[in-house]
Amino acid sequence: MPQDKLAIIAQETQFYRNNFRRLLTFIFILLILAFVLLGVVVYQHITRPIPQYFVTTSDGRLIEIKPAS
């Protein structure tokens, strides 16, 4: 009888140890993914194009923009 209890305790310990390692691996992968996505956001922020403005009339025709000076 005591051997059965020790076997059950050993199985439970192995179960929790394996799942802890899986969870730790999953968290590590998510951390790497978060840093990659942060890098993508920073890259897109740095390399975004200069906005271009178009002046149109109420019916949608373009008006040429002339400098003020």
Distance bins in CASP14 RR format, pairs under 12 A and 6 or more apart:
PFRMAT RR
TARGET T0000
AUTHOR 0000-0000-0000
RMODE 2
METHOD distances of the structure
MODEL  1
1 7 0 0 0 0 0 1 0 0 0 0 0
1 8 0 0 0 0 0 1 0 0 0 0 0
2 8 0 0 0 0 0 1 0 0 0 0 0
2 9 0 0 0 0 0 1 0 0 0 0 0
3 9 0 0 0 0 0 1 0 0 0 0 0
3 10 0 0 0 0 0 1 0 0 0 0 0
4 10 0 0 0 0 0 1 0 0 0 0 0
4 11 0 0 0 0 0 1 0 0 0 0 0
5 11 0 0 0 0 0 1 0 0 0 0 0
5 12 0 0 0 0 0 1 0 0 0 0 0
6 12 0 0 0 0 0 1 0 0 0 0 0
6 13 0 0 0 0 0 1 0 0 0 0 0
7 13 0 0 0 0 0 1 0 0 0 0 0
7 14 0 0 0 0 0 1 0 0 0 0 0
8 14 0 0 0 0 0 1 0 0 0 0 0
8 15 0 0 0 0 0 1 0 0 0 0 0
9 15 0 0 0 0 0 1 0 0 0 0 0
9 16 0 0 0 0 0 1 0 0 0 0 0
10 16 0 0 0 0 0 1 0 0 0 0 0
10 17 0 0 0 0 0 1 0 0 0 0 0
11 17 0 0 0 0 0 1 0 0 0 0 0
11 18 0 0 0 0 0 1 0 0 0 0 0
12 18 0 0 0 0 0 1 0 0 0 0 0
12 19 0 0 0 0 0 1 0 0 0 0 0
13 19 0 0 0 0 0 1 0 0 0 0 0
13 20 0 0 0 0 0 1 0 0 0 0 0
14 20 0 0 0 0 0 1 0 0 0 0 0
14 21 0 0 0 0 0 1 0 0 0 0 0
15 21 0 0 0 0 0 1 0 0 0 0 0
15 22 0 0 0 0 0 1 0 0 0 0 0
16 22 0 0 0 0 0 1 0 0 0 0 0
16 23 0 0 0 0 0 1 0 0 0 0 0
17 23 0 0 0 0 0 1 0 0 0 0 0
17 24 0 0 0 0 0 1 0 0 0 0 0
18 24 0 0 0 0 0 1 0 0 0 0 0
18 25 0 0 0 0 0 1 0 0 0 0 0
19 25 0 0 0 0 0 1 0 0 0 0 0
19 26 0 0 0 0 0 1 0 0 0 0 0
20 26 0 0 0 0 0 1 0 0 0 0 0
20 27 0 0 0 0 0 1 0 0 0 0 0
21 27 0 0 0 0 0 1 0 0 0 0 0
21 28 0 0 0 0 0 1 0 0 0 0 0
22 28 0 0 0 0 0 1 0 0 0 0 0
22 29 0 0 0 0 0 1 0 0 0 0 0
23 29 0 0 0 0 0 1 0 0 0 0 0
23 30 0 0 0 0 0 1 0 0 0 0 0
24 30 0 0 0 0 0 1 0 0 0 0 0
24 31 0 0 0 0 0 1 0 0 0 0 0
25 31 0 0 0 0 0 1 0 0 0 0 0
25 32 0 0 0 0 0 1 0 0 0 0 0
26 32 0 0 0 0 0 1 0 0 0 0 0
26 33 0 0 0 0 0 1 0 0 0 0 0
27 33 0 0 0 0 0 1 0 0 0 0 0
27 34 0 0 0 0 0 1 0 0 0 0 0
28 34 0 0 0 0 0 1 0 0 0 0 0
28 35 0 0 0 0 0 1 0 0 0 0 0
29 35 0 0 0 0 0 1 0 0 0 0 0
29 36 0 0 0 0 0 1 0 0 0 0 0
30 36 0 0 0 0 0 1 0 0 0 0 0
30 37 0 0 0 0 0 1 0 0 0 0 0
31 37 0 0 0 0 0 1 0 0 0 0 0
31 38 0 0 0 0 0 1 0 0 0 0 0
32 38 0 0 0 0 0 1 0 0 0 0 0
32 39 0 0 0 0 0 1 0 0 0 0 0
33 39 0 0 0 0 0 1 0 0 0 0 0
33 40 0 0 0 0 0 1 0 0 0 0 0
34 40 0 0 0 0 0 1 0 0 0 0 0
34 41 0 0 0 0 0 1 0 0 0 0 0
35 41 0 0 0 0 0 1 0 0 0 0 0
35 42 0 0 0 0 0 1 0 0 0 0 0
36 42 0 0 0 0 0 1 0 0 0 0 0
36 43 0 0 0 0 0 1 0 0 0 0 0
37 43 0 0 0 0 0 1 0 0 0 0 0
37 44 0 0 0 0 0 1 0 0 0 0 0
38 44 0 0 0 0 0 1 0 0 0 0 0
38 45 0 0 0 0 0 1 0 0 0 0 0
39 45 0 0 0 0 1 0 0 0 0 0 0
39 46 0 0 0 0 1 0 0 0 0 0 0
39 47 0 0 0 0 0 1 0 0 0 0 0
40 46 0 0 0 0 0 1 0 0 0 0 0
40 47 0 0 0 0 0 1 0 0 0 0 0
41 47 0 0 0 0 0 1 0 0 0 0 0
41 48 0 0 0 0 0 1 0 0 0 0 0
42 48 0 0 0 0 0 1 0 0 0 0 0
52 62 0 0 0 0 0 1 0 0 0 0 0
52 65 0 0 0 0 0 1 0 0 0 0 0
53 62 0 0 0 0 0 1 0 0 0 0 0
53 63 0 0 0 0 0 1 0 0 0 0 0
53 65 1 0 0 1 0 0 0 0 0 0 0
54 60 0 0 0 0 1 0 0 0 0 0 0
54 61 0 0 0 0 0 1 0 0 0 0 0
54 62 1 0 0 1 0 0 0 0 0 0 0
54 63 0 0 0 0 1 0 0 0 0 0 0
54 64 0 0 0 0 0 1 0 0 0 0 0
54 65 0 0 0 0 1 0 0 0 0 0 0
55 61 0 0 0 0 1 0 0 0 0 0 0
55 62 1 0 0 1 0 0 0 0 0 0 0
55 63 1 0 1 0 0 0 0 0 0 0 0
55 64 0 0 0 0 1 0 0 0 0 0 0
55 65 1 0 1 0 0 0 0 0 0 0 0
55 66 0 0 0 0 0 1 0 0 0 0 0
56 62 1 0 1 0 0 0 0 0 0 0 0
56 63 1 0 0 1 0 0 0 0 0 0 0
56 64 0 0 0 0 0 1 0 0 0 0 0
56 65 0 0 0 0 0 1 0 0 0 0 0
57 63 1 0 0 1 0 0 0 0 0 0 0
57 64 0 0 0 0 0 1 0 0 0 0 0
END
